[in-house]
Structure formats: C-alpha cells, structure tokens
Amino acid sequence: MTAPATRDETRLPLDVGGLVRVVPPPEPTPRAVVLLHGWTGDEHALEPIAAVLPPAWKAFFRAPFPVPPGSAPRGRTGFSWLPPDRVRGSTVDDYRAAEAVMRQGLQVLTARFPQARWQAALWLGFSQGAATAAVVGLRQPHALAAYAGLMGYLPRGAETLVAGQPWAGLPVFLAHGRRDPLIPVARAQAMARLLTQAGARLSHCWADAGHQMTRPCLQQLAAWARAAVPPMPEEGV
C-alpha cells in the first residue's frame, strides 16, 4: 500500500530504474539529505528516521530491483539494491546498478532543485542501503559531505575501496544492534575498521538491540547530524 503524499513532495522516476521521492524542508535551507532504504524497503521506509534529522531537503531513493514474492521472511515484498541472486554474499561489483541509480538521481535532483546542496549532502542508509551508500560514496568521495550507516555492513572486496583514504576527515556515524539476527555486529565493527582506514572521522552507537534503531541511537544520530552538516549560507551571500 502506498503511503499518503507528504506536503509538496515530488516523485522522480529514473531511466535506469528506481525513483527518488523528494520532500522539501519546512523552512528555507540548502542543506540536503539522501536516504537509502534496506532490503524489502521502499521510498517511505525511512520516514521515522528522517524525522529526527535537522530541517533539510530529503531525497528518499527507491531501489531498482523488486523483491521476488516468497524470497523474504514473513511474506515481505518491496525493493532491493542488489539483483535477487546477489543479495547474499555480495561483492562491491554487484552494486553497479545501484551506483547508476544514485548517479542519475543526483543529476536529476541537481537540475530540478538547484537551491539544495546535493553535492554536499548527508548520505544515510539502512542495512543494505547502508552498504550501497558506502560503496558508492567510497567510489565518489566528493559527492557527499557526511555518511550515516545504520545496521549496515560492507560487501566483499571493500578493502580495495579504502586505499588512499578517500574519506579523509569525512564525518561518519554508525549504529548497530549487538543482538542483530540479520547482520551480526561483528560485520558492523569490521565496517568501522575499514572506514577508519578510509580516513573517516567515526562516531558510533552500539546498542543492546536487534535489527532496529533504539531511542538512544536515534538521539545520538540527531545530535551528530546537526554537527556534521551544519546550516550553510545561501549561494552568493
């Protein structure tokens, strides 16, 4: 079921698959946030997390691959950033289609909403979306101003992406549940080590929880985001 439309939101289908749902800020600001849902999610899945972030243009990306019926627990459907046969055991090369979605989406956003700083945005991903945003961001380090990975991981081969510290000084926030049954916390800890090697300025919240954000981690995310992506003056001021 499709969620009700938010005030003044815009939906932008992409030629390469997927779409972007854009929600403008309640007050004028050039600040921007790019959000990527997890496996079986869609362009509405991260609204509760987006609600704790500072006022900004918010671009909710939807992944290009529909989840086949019967392939997800409890009859879930939705969308995936990876082809159905590459969801488990993925490598960095399996994210090329996702990278094309993000590249085209950012181009469309920049042309359609030039008042927002899409090339200096906070990228936030949940689970598979966190892996996607990290892989694409490590390949295109000048396309983002900060990164938040929630319940995330890095795929095989990510070691090749951190050489040369592509994220030198980049603010990074990771959150994970120590009892996560889907993505063990050890994978998040390995992700933290690799992103530190990439030069990231790392903050994290490890919670006594499963595959979901806790209130304390949401509060830490909100405080981190306010500091990591402060308000920016309008162009030409």
C-alpha positions as CSV (number, residue, x, y, z in Angstrom):
1,M,0.0,0.0,0.0
2,T,1.3,3.4,-0.9
3,A,1.7,5.9,1.9
4,P,-0.1,9.2,1.7
5,A,1.7,12.0,0.0
6,T,3.7,14.5,2.1
7,R,3.2,18.2,1.6
8,D,4.7,19.4,-1.8
9,E,6.6,16.1,-2.3
10,T,7.8,15.3,-5.8
11,R,8.4,11.8,-7.3
12,L,11.0,11.4,-9.9
13,P,11.2,8.1,-11.8
14,L,14.6,7.3,-13.2
15,D,15.5,5.8,-16.6
16,V,17.9,3.4,-15.0
17,G,15.3,2.0,-12.6
18,G,14.1,3.1,-9.2
19,L,12.9,6.5,-8.3
20,V,13.5,9.5,-6.0
21,R,10.9,10.9,-3.7
22,V,11.8,14.5,-2.7
23,V,10.4,16.2,0.3
24,P,11.2,19.9,0.7
25,P,12.2,21.4,4.0
26,P,9.7,23.2,6.2
27,E,11.9,26.3,6.1
28,P,14.4,27.6,3.5
29,T,17.7,25.8,3.7
30,P,20.2,24.5,1.1
31,R,21.0,21.5,3.4
32,A,20.2,18.1,1.8
33,V,19.9,14.5,2.9
34,V,19.9,11.4,0.7
35,L,18.3,8.3,2.2
36,L,18.6,4.7,1.0
37,H,16.2,2.1,2.4
38,G,17.2,-1.5,3.2
39,W,16.2,-4.8,1.6
40,T,12.4,-5.1,1.2
41,G,12.0,-1.3,1.9
42,D,10.8,1.5,-0.3
43,E,10.8,5.3,-0.6
44,H,8.7,5.6,2.6
45,A,10.6,3.2,4.8
46,L,13.0,5.7,6.4
47,E,10.5,8.4,7.3
48,P,10.7,7.7,11.1
49,I,14.5,8.1,11.0
50,A,14.4,11.1,8.7
51,A,12.1,12.8,11.2
52,V,14.9,13.2,13.7
53,L,17.3,14.9,11.3
54,P,17.7,18.6,11.0
55,P,15.5,20.5,8.5
56,A,16.7,19.7,5.0
57,W,15.7,18.7,1.5
58,K,15.2,15.0,1.8
59,A,15.6,12.7,-1.1
60,F,14.2,9.2,-0.4
61,F,15.7,6.8,-3.1
62,R,13.8,3.6,-4.1
63,A,16.0,0.7,-5.2
64,P,15.7,-0.7,-8.8
65,F,15.0,-4.4,-8.1
66,P,11.6,-5.7,-6.9
67,V,12.0,-8.4,-4.2
68,P,10.5,-11.6,-5.7
69,P,7.5,-13.0,-3.9
70,G,8.4,-15.6,-1.3
71,S,12.0,-14.7,-1.1
72,A,11.8,-12.6,2.0
73,P,10.6,-13.6,5.5
74,R,7.0,-13.2,6.6
75,G,5.9,-12.5,3.1
76,R,7.6,-9.2,2.8
77,T,7.9,-7.5,-0.6
78,G,9.5,-4.2,-1.5
79,F,12.7,-3.4,-3.3
80,S,16.4,-4.3,-3.3
81,W,19.6,-2.5,-4.3
82,L,21.0,-5.9,-5.4
83,P,19.8,-8.3,-8.0
84,P,17.8,-11.2,-6.4
85,D,20.6,-13.7,-6.9
86,R,23.3,-11.4,-5.3
87,V,21.5,-10.4,-2.1
88,R,23.7,-12.9,-0.1
89,G,27.4,-12.9,-0.4
90,S,27.6,-9.7,-2.5
91,T,30.8,-8.1,-3.7
92,V,31.4,-4.4,-4.4
93,D,30.9,-5.1,-8.1
94,D,27.3,-6.2,-7.5
95,Y,26.5,-2.6,-6.7
96,R,27.0,-1.1,-10.2
97,A,23.2,-0.9,-10.9
98,A,22.7,0.9,-7.6
99,E,25.5,3.2,-8.4
100,A,23.8,4.1,-11.7
101,V,20.6,4.9,-9.8
102,M,22.4,7.2,-7.4
103,R,24.4,8.9,-10.1
104,Q,21.4,9.6,-12.2
105,G,19.2,10.5,-9.3
106,L,21.7,13.1,-8.0
107,Q,22.0,14.6,-11.5
108,V,18.2,14.9,-11.7
109,L,18.0,16.4,-8.2
110,T,20.7,19.0,-9.0
111,A,18.8,20.0,-12.2
112,R,15.3,20.1,-10.7
113,F,16.1,21.5,-7.3
114,P,19.3,23.6,-7.7
115,Q,18.6,25.5,-4.4
116,A,19.7,22.4,-2.5
117,R,23.3,21.3,-2.0
118,W,23.0,17.8,-3.4
119,Q,26.8,17.6,-4.0
120,A,27.4,18.3,-0.3
121,A,24.6,16.1,1.3
122,L,24.4,13.8,4.2
123,W,24.0,10.2,2.8
124,L,22.1,7.9,5.2
125,G,21.5,4.2,4.5
126,F,19.8,1.4,6.5
127,S,21.1,-2.2,6.2
128,Q,21.5,-3.0,2.5
129,G,21.1,0.7,1.8
130,A,23.9,1.5,4.2
131,A,26.2,-0.9,2.2
132,T,25.0,0.7,-1.0
133,A,25.7,4.3,0.1
134,A,29.1,3.3,1.5
135,V,30.2,1.5,-1.7
136,V,29.0,4.4,-4.0
137,G,30.4,7.0,-1.7
138,L,33.8,5.4,-1.5
139,R,33.9,5.4,-5.2
140,Q,32.7,9.0,-5.4
141,P,34.1,10.6,-2.3
142,H,33.5,14.2,-3.4
143,A,29.7,13.6,-3.8
144,L,28.9,13.6,-0.1
145,A,29.6,15.7,3.0
146,A,28.8,13.1,5.7
147,Y,27.7,9.4,5.9
148,A,25.4,7.5,8.3
149,G,25.2,3.7,8.1
150,L,22.5,2.1,10.3
151,M,22.5,-1.7,10.8
152,G,24.9,-1.8,7.9
153,Y,27.9,-3.7,6.5
154,L,30.4,-3.6,3.7
155,P,30.4,-6.3,1.0
156,R,33.3,-8.4,0.0
157,G,36.1,-6.5,-1.8
158,A,35.5,-3.3,0.1
159,E,39.2,-3.3,1.1
160,T,40.0,-2.2,-2.4
161,L,37.9,1.0,-1.9
162,V,39.6,2.4,1.2
163,A,43.1,2.7,-0.2
164,G,44.3,6.3,-0.3
165,Q,41.9,7.4,2.4
166,P,39.1,8.6,0.1
167,W,37.0,9.7,3.1
168,A,39.8,11.6,4.9
169,G,38.1,13.8,7.5
170,L,34.6,12.8,6.5
171,P,32.1,12.7,9.4
172,V,30.7,9.1,9.7
173,F,28.1,7.7,12.1
174,L,27.5,4.0,12.5
175,A,24.7,2.4,14.6
176,H,24.1,-1.3,15.1
177,G,22.4,-3.8,17.5
178,R,24.6,-6.2,19.4
179,R,21.8,-8.8,19.0
180,D,21.1,-8.2,15.4
181,P,20.0,-11.6,13.9
182,L,20.3,-10.5,10.3
183,I,23.7,-8.7,10.2
184,P,26.0,-9.7,13.1
185,V,27.5,-6.8,15.0
186,A,30.9,-8.1,14.0
187,R,30.2,-7.0,10.5
188,A,29.5,-3.5,11.6
189,Q,32.7,-3.5,13.7
190,A,34.6,-4.6,10.6
191,M,32.9,-1.8,8.7
192,A,34.0,0.6,11.3
193,R,37.6,-0.5,11.0
194,L,37.6,-0.2,7.2
195,L,36.0,3.2,7.2
196,T,38.6,4.4,9.7
197,Q,41.3,3.1,7.3
198,A,39.5,5.2,4.7
199,G,40.1,8.3,6.8
200,A,36.6,8.7,8.2
201,R,36.0,10.7,11.4
202,L,34.0,8.0,13.1
203,S,31.2,8.1,15.7
204,H,29.1,5.1,16.6
205,C,26.3,3.7,18.7
206,W,26.3,0.0,19.5
207,A,23.0,-0.8,21.3
208,D,21.7,-3.9,23.1
209,A,19.1,-4.4,20.4
210,G,18.3,-6.3,17.2
211,H,17.9,-5.1,13.6
212,Q,16.4,-1.7,14.5
213,M,17.3,1.7,15.8
214,T,16.9,2.4,19.5
215,R,15.9,5.7,21.0
216,P,19.4,6.4,22.4
217,C,20.9,5.8,19.0
218,L,18.3,8.0,17.3
219,Q,19.1,10.7,19.7
220,Q,22.9,10.3,19.0
221,L,22.2,10.3,15.3
222,A,20.2,13.6,15.5
223,A,22.9,15.3,17.5
224,W,25.7,14.0,15.2
225,A,23.8,15.2,12.1
226,R,23.3,18.7,13.4
227,A,27.1,19.0,13.9
228,A,28.2,17.0,10.8
229,V,26.1,19.0,8.4
230,P,25.6,22.5,9.9
231,P,23.3,25.1,8.2
232,M,25.0,26.7,5.2
233,P,24.6,30.2,3.9
234,E,22.7,30.7,0.7
235,E,24.7,30.9,-2.5
236,G,26.1,34.4,-3.1
237,V,25.5,35.7,0.4
